[in-house]
Amino acid sequence: MSGFFGFLAVVAILFFILALIKPEKFIFWKKKTRGSAFLYLIVSIVFIIIASTNSPSTTSTSTPSSATNEKTSSVQTSETGTSSAVASKAIASSAAPATKAFSTTLLPGYYEIGVDIPSGTYNFEIATGNGNVTDVNDGINLIMGKGSDDMYQKSYKNAELADGSTLFLSQCSIKVSSQNAGAVTARDNSGAKAFNITSSGKYSAGKDFQPGYYDIELVSGQGNVMCIENQLNAIFSKDASFGVTKYKNVKFESGNILQVEGTKIKLTPSK
């Protein structure tokens, strides 16, 4: 309705201008003078006032819209913040490696961290024998044993074992336990083949037996089993006070020489 009165106001102003120019043609009442043309101007002002009165209030309608937009924006911001918090927790959760409790008894041998046993913070306790427990990369160099001599340590706390390092046990077995052990990845040892050694002598990996990781086990007799290349230097015997009956995860590369003196042993591929 306000548009209609606005249109009439424009028409009245147009007639006012034309009446000033040609009053005799555009004034439709008896007194055709330029002064009478001002009646059009008065009519146009009346129409403008009516049009202004009937126009909708911009302020009153925009305020609720603005409030609604602000509320929507606030809700969206809140939802975005919540989503970000959930996403951050999910990322932090996925980034943190899963750990678990782990414990076992390790026989003499070589234990690659992350393969044979998981990484973690460990407590050691002597199980049998007297010998060395070493891990050069992790700064561990212990003499552990059941002997009464003060040189033998019965336990060791908070040993940090990292993936890629190797824990070496010589002539002793130890119990190990961790509350934050990581994961392990199986090695490919498909090339290793079982091999029996029934007489003293020198045996070459890649010639007499296949290279790979082996568990060495006593069959009979007693004596030394050595390999300079992998630092193996073991005394095998069924007398626990004198020697051991098994070594785990001994790695032989092509060309390594295994020397056996006074004992019969068998090589079984490590699992």
C-alpha positions as CSV (number, residue, x, y, z in Angstrom):
1,M,0.0,0.0,0.0
2,S,2.8,2.4,0.8
3,G,4.2,1.9,-2.8
4,F,0.8,3.0,-4.2
5,F,0.8,6.3,-2.3
6,G,4.4,6.8,-3.2
7,F,3.5,6.5,-6.8
8,L,0.7,9.1,-6.4
9,A,3.1,11.4,-4.7
10,V,5.4,11.2,-7.7
11,V,2.5,11.9,-10.1
12,A,1.4,14.9,-8.1
13,I,4.9,16.4,-8.2
14,L,5.1,15.8,-11.9
15,F,1.7,17.7,-12.4
16,F,3.0,20.5,-10.1
17,I,6.0,21.0,-12.4
18,L,3.9,20.9,-15.5
19,A,1.3,23.2,-14.1
20,L,4.0,25.8,-13.3
21,I,5.0,25.7,-17.0
22,K,1.6,25.5,-18.6
23,P,-1.1,26.3,-16.0
24,E,-3.8,26.7,-18.6
25,K,-3.3,23.0,-19.7
26,F,-2.5,21.1,-16.5
27,I,-4.8,22.9,-14.0
28,F,-8.2,21.4,-14.2
29,W,-10.2,23.9,-12.1
30,K,-11.4,27.4,-12.7
31,K,-8.4,29.4,-11.5
32,K,-5.7,28.5,-14.0
33,T,-2.7,30.4,-12.4
34,R,0.8,29.3,-11.4
35,G,-0.2,29.8,-7.8
36,S,-2.9,27.3,-8.1
37,A,-0.2,24.7,-9.1
38,F,1.0,24.6,-5.5
39,L,-2.1,22.6,-4.8
40,Y,-0.4,19.6,-6.6
41,L,2.6,20.1,-4.3
42,I,0.4,20.0,-1.2
43,V,-1.2,16.8,-2.5
44,S,2.2,15.2,-3.1
45,I,3.3,16.0,0.4
46,V,0.2,14.4,1.8
47,F,0.8,11.2,-0.3
48,I,4.5,11.1,0.9
49,I,3.3,11.3,4.6
50,I,0.8,8.5,4.0
51,A,3.4,6.4,2.3
52,S,5.9,6.9,5.1
53,T,3.3,6.0,7.7
54,N,2.4,2.7,6.0
55,S,5.9,1.5,5.3
56,P,7.1,-1.5,7.5
57,S,9.7,-0.8,10.2
58,T,13.1,-2.0,9.0
59,T,14.6,-1.8,12.5
60,S,11.9,-3.9,14.2
61,T,12.3,-6.7,11.7
62,S,16.0,-6.7,11.4
63,T,16.6,-7.0,15.2
64,P,15.1,-10.5,15.6
65,S,17.0,-11.6,12.4
66,S,20.2,-10.2,13.9
67,A,19.5,-12.0,17.2
68,T,18.7,-15.2,15.4
69,N,22.0,-14.9,13.3
70,E,24.0,-14.3,16.5
71,K,22.4,-17.3,18.2
72,T,23.0,-19.5,15.2
73,S,26.6,-18.3,15.0
74,S,27.0,-19.0,18.7
75,V,25.6,-22.5,18.3
76,Q,27.9,-23.1,15.3
77,T,30.9,-21.8,17.2
78,S,30.1,-24.1,20.1
79,E,29.6,-27.1,17.8
80,T,32.9,-26.3,16.1
81,G,34.7,-26.0,19.4
82,T,33.2,-29.3,20.5
83,S,34.2,-31.0,17.2
84,S,37.7,-29.6,17.5
85,A,38.1,-30.9,21.1
86,V,36.8,-34.4,20.0
87,A,39.2,-34.4,17.0
88,S,42.1,-33.3,19.2
89,K,41.4,-36.2,21.6
90,A,41.1,-38.7,18.8
91,I,44.4,-37.5,17.3
92,A,46.2,-37.6,20.7
93,S,44.7,-41.1,21.3
94,S,45.8,-42.4,17.9
95,A,49.2,-40.9,18.3
96,A,49.9,-42.5,21.6
97,P,51.4,-46.0,21.2
98,A,49.5,-48.9,22.8
99,T,51.4,-50.5,25.7
100,K,50.7,-53.5,27.9
101,A,52.3,-55.5,30.7
102,F,54.8,-58.2,29.7
103,S,56.9,-60.7,31.6
104,T,58.9,-63.8,30.7
105,T,62.1,-65.7,31.5
106,L,64.9,-65.2,29.0
107,L,67.4,-68.0,28.4
108,P,71.0,-67.2,27.4
109,G,71.1,-65.7,23.9
110,Y,70.4,-62.6,21.8
111,Y,67.1,-60.6,22.1
112,E,66.4,-57.9,19.5
113,I,64.2,-55.3,21.1
114,G,61.0,-54.9,19.1
115,V,61.3,-58.4,17.5
116,D,62.1,-61.0,20.2
117,I,60.8,-58.9,23.1
118,P,58.9,-55.6,23.1
119,S,60.5,-52.3,24.0
120,G,59.8,-50.8,27.5
121,T,61.0,-50.1,31.0
122,Y,62.1,-53.4,32.5
123,N,62.9,-54.9,35.9
124,F,65.5,-57.8,35.8
125,E,65.8,-60.7,38.3
126,I,68.3,-63.5,38.1
127,A,66.7,-66.9,37.4
128,T,69.6,-69.3,36.9
129,G,73.4,-69.3,36.3
130,N,76.1,-66.6,36.6
131,G,77.0,-64.4,33.7
132,N,76.7,-61.1,31.8
133,V,73.6,-59.1,30.8
134,T,74.5,-56.4,28.3
135,D,72.9,-53.9,25.9
136,V,75.5,-51.5,24.6
137,N,73.0,-49.1,22.9
138,D,70.9,-48.8,26.1
139,G,73.9,-48.5,28.5
140,I,73.4,-51.9,30.3
141,N,76.4,-53.9,31.4
142,L,75.7,-56.2,34.3
143,I,77.1,-59.2,36.0
144,M,74.1,-61.2,37.3
145,G,74.1,-64.5,39.1
146,K,72.9,-66.7,41.9
147,G,76.4,-66.9,43.4
148,S,77.0,-65.5,46.9
149,D,79.9,-63.3,45.7
150,D,79.1,-59.6,45.9
151,M,80.0,-59.2,42.3
152,Y,76.8,-60.8,41.2
153,Q,73.7,-58.6,41.0
154,K,70.4,-60.4,41.8
155,S,68.1,-57.7,40.3
156,Y,68.1,-54.5,38.3
157,K,65.4,-51.9,38.1
158,N,64.1,-49.6,35.3
159,A,66.2,-50.8,32.4
160,E,65.2,-48.8,29.3
161,L,65.1,-51.1,26.3
162,A,64.6,-49.4,22.9
163,D,63.5,-50.8,19.6
164,G,66.5,-51.8,17.4
165,S,68.8,-52.6,20.4
166,T,69.9,-56.1,21.3
167,L,69.9,-57.5,24.9
168,F,72.6,-60.2,25.2
169,L,72.6,-62.8,28.0
170,S,75.7,-64.9,28.5
171,Q,75.7,-68.0,30.7
172,C,72.6,-66.9,32.7
173,S,68.8,-66.7,32.5
174,I,66.8,-63.8,33.9
175,K,63.2,-62.9,34.6
176,V,62.1,-59.7,32.9
177,S,58.9,-57.7,33.5
178,S,57.5,-54.4,32.1
179,Q,54.3,-52.5,32.6
180,N,54.7,-50.4,29.5
181,A,55.8,-52.9,26.9
182,G,55.4,-52.0,23.2
183,A,54.6,-54.1,20.2
184,V,56.8,-56.7,18.4
185,T,57.3,-57.4,14.7
186,A,58.1,-60.9,13.5
187,R,61.4,-61.3,11.6
188,D,61.7,-63.2,8.3
189,N,63.8,-66.3,9.1
190,S,62.6,-68.4,6.3
191,G,66.1,-69.1,4.9
192,A,67.3,-70.9,8.1
193,K,67.3,-74.7,8.0
194,A,67.8,-77.1,10.9
195,F,71.3,-78.5,11.2
196,N,72.9,-81.1,13.5
197,I,76.6,-81.0,14.6
198,T,77.8,-84.4,15.8
199,S,81.5,-83.8,16.0
200,S,83.9,-81.1,17.0
201,G,85.1,-78.8,14.3
202,K,84.5,-75.5,12.4
203,Y,81.3,-75.0,10.4
204,S,80.8,-72.2,7.9
205,A,77.4,-70.4,7.5
206,G,76.5,-70.4,3.8
207,K,78.5,-73.5,3.2
208,D,77.8,-76.1,5.9
209,F,74.5,-74.7,7.0
210,Q,72.2,-71.8,5.9
211,P,72.6,-68.3,7.3
212,G,69.9,-67.1,9.6
213,Y,68.8,-67.0,13.3
214,Y,69.2,-70.2,15.3
215,D,68.5,-71.6,18.7
216,I,71.5,-73.7,19.7
217,E,70.7,-76.7,21.9
218,L,72.9,-79.2,23.6
219,V,72.5,-82.9,22.6
220,S,75.3,-84.5,24.5
221,G,78.7,-83.9,26.0
222,Q,80.1,-80.7,27.2
223,G,82.5,-78.1,25.8
224,N,82.8,-74.7,24.1
225,V,80.7,-73.3,21.3
226,M,82.1,-70.1,19.8
227,C,81.8,-67.7,16.9
228,I,84.0,-64.7,16.7
229,E,81.8,-62.7,14.3
230,N,78.7,-62.7,16.5
231,Q,80.7,-62.7,19.8
232,L,79.2,-66.1,20.8
233,N,81.4,-67.7,23.5
234,A,79.4,-70.3,25.4
235,I,80.1,-73.3,27.6
236,F,77.5,-76.1,27.0
237,S,76.9,-78.7,29.7
238,K,74.1,-80.4,31.5
239,D,75.7,-79.5,34.7
240,A,74.0,-76.2,35.5
241,S,76.8,-75.1,37.8
242,F,79.2,-75.4,34.8
243,G,77.4,-74.4,31.7
244,V,74.1,-74.0,29.8
245,T,72.0,-76.2,27.6
246,K,70.6,-73.6,25.2
247,Y,71.3,-70.3,23.5
248,K,68.5,-68.3,21.7
249,N,68.4,-66.2,18.6
250,V,72.0,-66.6,17.5
251,K,72.5,-64.8,14.2
252,F,74.8,-66.3,11.6
253,E,75.6,-64.4,8.5
254,S,77.2,-65.9,5.4
255,G,80.9,-66.6,6.1
256,N,80.6,-66.7,9.9
257,I,82.5,-69.6,11.4
258,L,80.9,-71.7,14.2
259,Q,83.5,-73.6,16.2
260,V,82.4,-76.5,18.3
261,E,84.7,-78.3,20.9
262,G,83.8,-81.5,22.8
263,T,80.0,-81.4,22.4
264,K,77.2,-82.4,20.1
265,I,74.6,-79.7,19.4
266,K,71.6,-79.0,17.1
267,L,70.7,-75.8,15.4
268,T,67.0,-75.0,15.1
269,P,65.7,-71.9,13.2
270,S,64.6,-69.3,15.7
271,K,60.9,-68.4,15.7
